[in-house]
């Protein structure tokens, strides 16, 4: 058996599933997410022409997407609720 050695410390080795490794960011929806919420989130991504991948891991739905599209994906807000889009903070340009 041949041993392969990688001496390039600048090279990033990603051992995730190659289909999942293609994405920059992920959001792991809680197991309590309803089918209606998941459907609305996916429809919102599609309507805004956001490319995404969807995976199922350990009882959770995982939405993978390109970093920078955060305003279009579900997120948990400071009140503990899950909503589509990111929570507006004081000073956000989107306010």
TIKEVO-713751 format. One record per atom (N, C-alpha, C): x, y, z. Coordinates in steps of 0.02 Angstrom, whole numbers, padded with zeros to 5 digits, always signed. Atoms other than C-alpha are relative to their C-alpha. Layout:
BEGIN
XYZ/...
//
This chain:
BEGIN
+00042-00059+00000/+00000+00000+00000/+00045+00062+00000/-00039-00061+00004/+00069+00169-00047/-00027+00051+00049/+00021-00053-00045/+00067+00310+00078/+00008+00066-00035/-00002-00065+00031/+00025+00483+00016/+00011+00052+00054/-00016-00052-00049/+00100+00629+00107/-00014+00068-00030/+00015-00067+00023/+00039+00806+00092/+00041+00049+00041/-00043-00047-00036/+00171+00935+00138/-00022+00072-00009/+00023-00068+00012/+00072+01086+00079/-00048+00020+00056/+00042-00019-00057/+00007+01165+00240/-00054+00049-00020/+00050-00048+00022/-00091+01294+00140/-00060-00034-00032/+00054+00036+00033/-00199+01160+00059/-00052-00021+00051/+00055+00018-00044/-00369+01135+00140/-00026-00068-00020/+00026+00067+00014/-00425+00955+00154/-00069-00004+00032/+00069+00005-00023/-00613+00935+00167/-00022-00072-00006/+00019+00070+00001/-00668+00761+00217/-00075-00011+00002/+00073+00007+00003/-00855+00796+00205/-00021-00032-00065/+00029+00024+00062/-00968+00722+00074/+00013+00052-00054/-00016-00049+00052/-00912+00803-00090/-00059+00043-00021/+00059-00040+00018/-01090+00858-00128/-00012+00055+00051/+00011-00049-00053/-01097+00948+00038/+00059+00048+00005/-00060-00042-00005/-00919+01015+00032/+00000+00057-00050/+00003-00052+00051/-00964+01120-00120/-00029+00065+00026/+00034-00058-00027/-01059+01242-00009/+00042+00033+00055/-00039-00038-00049/-00985+01379+00101/-00030+00000+00070/+00033-00007-00065/-01114+01382+00240/-00060-00047+00004/+00057+00044-00011/-01252+01277+00316/-00043+00028+00056/+00045-00012-00056/-01403+01301+00426/-00033-00066+00016/+00030+00063-00024/-01463+01153+00530/-00066+00018+00033/+00066-00015-00028/-01649+01169+00558/-00014-00045+00060/+00015+00041-00059/-01714+01108+00726/-00047-00057-00018/+00044+00056+00014/-01804+00942+00733/-00073+00019+00006/+00069-00022-00008/-01961+01037+00784/-00025+00042-00059/+00021-00039+00059/-01965+01130+00617/-00057-00036-00035/+00059+00030+00031/-02135+01100+00539/+00010-00006-00076/-00004+00005+00073/-02156+01043+00359/-00019+00065-00035/+00021-00064+00029/-02243+01208+00324/+00057+00051+00002/-00056-00047-00006/-02093+01308+00388/+00055-00019-00050/-00052+00023+00046/-01970+01202+00288/-00021+00016-00072/+00025-00014+00068/-02078+01219+00131/+00005+00075-00015/-00002-00073+00011/-02091+01408+00153/+00073+00024-00008/-00071-00019+00005/-01902+01422+00179/+00028-00018-00068/-00025+00022+00066/-01864+01322+00022/-00030+00041-00056/+00033-00041+00051/-01991+01418-00080/+00030+00070-00002/-00032-00066-00004/-01913+01582-00019/+00068-00001-00036/-00065+00006+00034/-01742+01522-00078/-00009-00004-00076/+00013+00009+00071/-01812+01470-00247/-00023+00066-00032/+00026-00063+00027/-01908+01633-00274/+00055+00053-00006/-00054-00048+00002/-01749+01732-00237/+00061-00024-00040/-00051+00028+00044/-01647+01623-00356/+00066-00013+00036/-00058+00017-00040/-01529+01566-00219/+00016-00074-00012/-00020+00069+00009/-01432+01408-00257/+00012-00031+00069/-00007+00033-00065/-01438+01284-00113/-00001-00075-00009/+00004+00072-00004/-01421+01103-00067/-00039-00018+00062/+00038+00021-00059/-01532+01009+00054/+00021-00071+00017/-00024+00065-00024/-01474+00863+00159/-00038-00018+00063/+00033+00025-00060/-01544+00757+00299/+00054-00033+00042/-00053+00025-00042/-01428+00723+00445/-00025-00007+00072/+00017+00012-00070/-01470+00644+00612/-00068+00028+00021/+00067-00023-00017/-01654+00688+00608/-00011+00074-00013/+00006-00071+00015/-01622+00867+00552/+00007+00013-00074/-00007-00023+00069/-01642+00955+00386/+00056+00051+00000/-00056-00046+00006/-01483+01044+00333/-00005+00034-00068/+00000-00039+00062/-01487+01183+00203/+00070+00028-00009/-00066-00025+00015/-01318+01218+00125/-00006+00054-00054/+00006-00057+00046/-01289+01381+00031/+00066+00036-00005/-00060-00041+00008/-01159+01505-00028/+00001+00055+00053/-00007-00053-00050/-01094+01623+00106/-00017+00067-00032/+00022-00064+00027/-01169+01795+00082/-00074+00001-00015/+00072+00004+00013/-01346+01733+00051/-00039-00007+00066/+00031+00007-00065/-01385+01738+00238/-00069+00032+00006/+00067-00029-00007/-01534+01856+00219/-00057-00043-00028/+00051+00041+00032/-01625+01720+00123/-00012-00067+00033/+00006+00065-00031/-01600+01569+00235/-00032+00006+00070/+00028-00003-00067/-01689+01524+00398/+00055+00011+00052/-00047-00010-00056/-01605+01578+00560/-00039+00007+00065/+00031-00008-00065/-01640+01579+00745/+00012+00071+00024/-00004-00069-00022/-01678+01753+00809/+00012+00003+00076/-00017-00008-00070/-01634+01822+00980/-00056-00020+00048/+00055+00022-00043/-01807+01780+01047/-00009-00076+00000/+00002+00073+00002/-01773+01596+01011/-00043-00029-00055/+00042+00025+00054/-01892+01584+00864/+00040-00007-00064/-00031+00009+00066/-01843+01523+00691/-00042+00038-00051/+00034-00039+00053/-01884+01639+00546/+00042-00003-00063/-00036-00001+00064/-01837+01656+00365/+00035+00068-00005/-00039-00061+00004/-01698+01783+00343/+00038+00013+00064/-00038-00015-00060/-01577+01859+00464/-00034+00055+00041/+00030-00048-00045/-01628+01962+00614/+00030+00069-00012/-00027-00068+00009/-01614+02149+00584/+00029+00026+00066/-00032-00029-00059/-01495+02230+00705/+00005+00076-00010/-00007-00072+00003/-01480+02414+00747/+00062+00016-00042/-00055-00020+00042/-01371+02491+00613/+00006-00041-00064/-00001+00038+00063/-01406+02360+00478/-00019+00045-00058/+00016-00040+00060/-01410+02433+00304/-00069-00017-00027/+00064+00023+00028/-01569+02333+00267/-00060+00029+00038/+00056-00026-00039/-01674+02426+00398/-00039+00052-00037/
//
